[in-house]
Every structure is written in C-alpha cells, then in structure tokens.
Amino acid sequence: MNIMAKKRKNLMGNNKRYEIEDSEVRTSSTPVGAWMAEVIYNSYEKGEDAPILEEIGGYGKTYVKGESELLTRLMGLEPRYTYENTFEFNDDAFKSENMNINEPDDKLYKHNSYDSMQTYSPEESPIIEIEPNVFEVNPNTDAGRILQDRIDYSYSRALHTNSYEKTLPDEYWKEGRDEMLFGEEPLLGKIFFEDDGSFRDLWNLDLDNYEVLLSKENIKRTLGSSIFTENRPVIRGKARDRRVFNQDEKIINSMSRGK
C-alpha cells in the first residue's frame, strides 16, 4: 500500500501553492520596457553589474534560491529558478554565546558558492505564492526549511541583541512604530518583526519607508527602479525564538521572571 507523505504546513498554516493567472501579473506595457527588463535580468544572471541597477546602488545581490524568482516577478518577466550561493546555519548558531557576534563565525554556518549559475525546479523553491504577489516560506522543500532557519536566526539574534529601529507608515503598517525588532537575511534583506516574530516584507529595489530620500544614491534608486518595477512582491511569515541558553543563563532568566 502506498502511503503519501503528509505535507507540512508553514508557521502561517499554509502549504498550498496559489496557481496564478497571467492576468494577475503585470508585465511591461512597452517593447522598450520589456527589452530593458530582459537586459537587466540577463546581466544579473551573468553576475555582471546590470544597467540601472549599477547606477541606482543599494541593491545587494546574494544569488540565493528565491532571489531570481522575486526579481523576475518584480520586473514582470517569466519566472527563473537560478542560484549561485547557498547559506545554511547549523544548530550551534542558535547558542546564546554565539548571538552577540557581529559577523557569524564560519563554523556556525555552511556556505557554498558555485562557479556558475545553478538551476532548480519550481517544486524545489524556498517560497510558495499563496495569493497574487504574496509569498510565504515553503515548508516542504529543503530550501524552504533553510530559509526558515535563516529567518529564525535573524529574529533570535534581534531579540538577543535588543535590536530595534523606528519605522514609518506604509501600505501594510498603517501607522509608524516608535520601534520594531529588526534583523537581516540574505533573501529578504532587512526584516522588521512584530514581537511575536511575525513579519511582512516588501521585496523591492526602491526605498523602504525607514530610508531617507534626501541622498544622491537614494534619489537614483527611487527614479531608476520606477522604470522597471511592474509588481511588488511581498513575503510574509513568522519566525521562532530558537535561542539555546546555558544552565547559568537559564537560572538568571528564571530569577528575573520571578521578580
């Protein structure tokens, strides 16, 4: 008797991919815009400084799984599934004594870099689309589990180092916050977390609301990215506090809670 493995659900309770229609994805309305998007993406895939991307600055390419999917969606192109780097934390990274390190020691993670672009299938993607232009972590792929680990690390470290930053109103957070937990992750860049670990991250090349327009580089980003931005994908999810405390820290934390 064949028994099919039950699909896991992610921390948002989802595991089903939304089958998006062509009409729900914006593409360039002009041949010149479509040609420019292809030129930019082909340069990206070759590891070259793409036209406009090079000029606007502020875009740190990481070439991890998922980046090509989000970039092609942003520009209204057919999805690509390419990567050149993998980045995976091990269990020791979550030990409290390693959380204060500014740059994680290479003993705490595994990083592979290939000489050329590799490909993966849509079924191996770290993300799933659950409604038009809204993505979540895919809990049923190795890449998705690795992505969730990286997000968990970012959140855990933000809690441990008390990393907060002021945010401004946007289309998702209707009111600005005096402070929100924040961390960084290779695919999503800077992530702002609710205290419970939930987040909603706009994957964009133009300015986020916490960034100041009045600088030469940021003005270039705002003007340049508007030329080829067709869709604004959002990644949402939830992170877990996975810090591992030693016995002395457990005692101290227990005493603090008892006060």
N, C-alpha and C positions, 0 to 999 in steps of 0.2 A: 504494500500500500504506500503510495506517495503522499508524504505529508509536506505541505508547503510551509516554509518558514514564515512566521508571523512578522509583518513589517513593524518596525519600531516607530513610535511617534516622537517628534522632537519636543523640546520643552514648551512649545506653544500648543502642543496637542495635535500637530499636523504631520501627515506623511504622504498626502496625495498631491500629485502634480496637476496644476491647472493647465488645460490644453488651450493655449491662447490662439485666438484667431488673428489672421493677418491684419484685419481692420482695426485691431486693438493696439497695434504697434505703429507708431508714426515713423515714416521714412522721409527722406529729403524730398521736398516738393519741386526741386530744380535739378537738372542734369549736372550742373556745376557743383551743387551741394553734395550730390551722391558721389561724384568723382572725387571730391575733396575728402569725403569720409573714407573712401577706399584707400586713397593715398596715405592718409594719416594712419589707418589701421595697418596697412602693409609695412609702413615704416616701423611701427610699434613691434610687429611680429618679427621683423629682421633685427630688432634690438637697436635700431637707429633712433636718433633724435628726430621725431616726426615734425613736419612743418606745423606751425602754430603751437603745438604742444611745447616745442622747444622755446618758442617766444614767450608764451604766457607764464611758463615756470609754475612752480607749486604743485606739479603732478609727479609724485614719486612712483615710478613703475616698479612692481615687485615680481611680476610674471609667475604668480602662484595660481593654482587652479581656481577658476571662477572669475579672474580678472578679465580674461578675453571675452567671456560671456557678458559681463556687465558693460564693458567698453563698447562692444558691438551693439548691445541694446541701446545704450545711451546715444549712439550715433545713427541708429535706425538701420543697421546692417543685418544681414543674415548671421545667426549666432556662430561663433567659432569656439572651439574647445582645444586650446593650446596652453602650454605652460613650460616653464624652464627651471623653476625652483620649487622645492618642497621644504617646508619648515614645520617641524613637529616637536613639541615639548615632551619630556619624559616625566615620570612621577616625581622625581627629585625637585623639579622646578617649583612644585607647589609647597615644598617645605618652607616654613616661616623664615628660617635663617637665610634663604635664598631670595626672599621677596624684596629686600632692600637694595639689591644690586641694580645699578642704573642700566647696565647692559648685561643681559643674562650670559653666564659663562657657557662656553660651547659644550661643556659636559652636561648641561641641562636641556639641550635640545639637539635634534638631528637635522642638519641642513644639507640637502643635495642640490647641486647646480649642474645642469647639463650643458653640453657644448652647443646644442641647437634646440629649437622648439620641439617639444613632445606633444602628442595628441592624446585625448581621452574622449570617451563617448559621453553623450548626454546622460546616460544611465549611471555614469561614474562621477557626476558633478557633485561638488560640495553644497550646492544650493538647489532649492526647488522653488518654482514660481507657484504661489498659492492663490493669487489673483493678479489681474493685469499690472505688470511692473512692480509687484510686491513679491519679494523673495524671502525665504527662511532657510535655515540650516537643514540640509538633507541628512536625516538620522540613519539612513540605510546604505551609506557608502563610506568607505574608508576616508575619503577626502572630507566628507561632511563631519565625521567624528573628529578628525584632526582639526578642522575649522572650529568646532565647538570647544575643543581643548584650548585652542589659542584664545578664543573669546573668554573662556573661563579664567585663563591665566591673566588676561588683561583686567578683568573685573576683580579678581582676587588680589592682584597687586595694587589696584587703585584703592581698595579697602585698606590694605595693609599699610600703604604709604600715605593714606588720607589725602588722596589726590582729588581736589575739587576745583571747578572753574565756573565762572559766571557764564550764562548763556542768554541769548536774546530771543524774542518771539519769532516763530516761523510758521509755516503752514501746518505743522504737526503739533508743535508745542505752542499753544495759543498764547501763552504768557511766558515771558522770560523767567528764568530762575536765578535767584541770587547765587546758587552754586549747585552743580551736579557732579557726581563722580565721573571721571573720565580716564580712559586708557587708550592704548594704540594696538593695532593688529594689522598684519601685512595686507590682507584683502580689503578691509574696511577703513583703514587709516585711523583717524581719531574717532572714538566711540564715546557718547555720553550715556551713562547708565542711570536709571532710576535706582533708588536704594535697594530694591528687591532684585536687581540685576536685569530687569527688562530694558530693552533699548529699541530705538527705531532710527536707522542710519540712512540718510540720503546719500546715494553714491553719485557724486558729481565731480566735475572738474572746475566749476566756478566757485565762488566764495561761499563758505558756510556762514551762518549768522553770527558766530563768535569771532569772525575775522573782520578786520578793519579795511574798508575800501581804500582809504586815502594813502596808498603807497603805489609806487610805479609798477611793481610786479603784480599787485592785486588788481589794478586797473586793467592791465593787459589780460589777466586771467578772465575778468568779467566780460570784456569786449570780445576776446578771442574765442572763449568757449561757447558764446551765444551763436557763433557761426555754424557749429556742427552738432549742438545738443538738440536731439529730437525727442528723447524720452528721459525721464528722471527716475531711474530705478531706486527702490527702497529696500533695504534689508532690515528685517525686524527679528527679534528673538529674545532669548533670556539666557543670562549667564548664571553660573553657580559659584558660590564661595567654596573653593576647594583647598583652602589653606590647611596645612598639616602642622600642628603645634607640637613642640616637645613637652615633656611632662612638666617642667618648671613653668612654662607659659600657660599650660592648662590650669595649674594651681592658681597662678596670678589672675588669670581671666575669671576663674570661679570666685575668687575673693572679691574681685571688682564688681561682679554682678551681685554679690551678696550685700554690698554696701547700701 
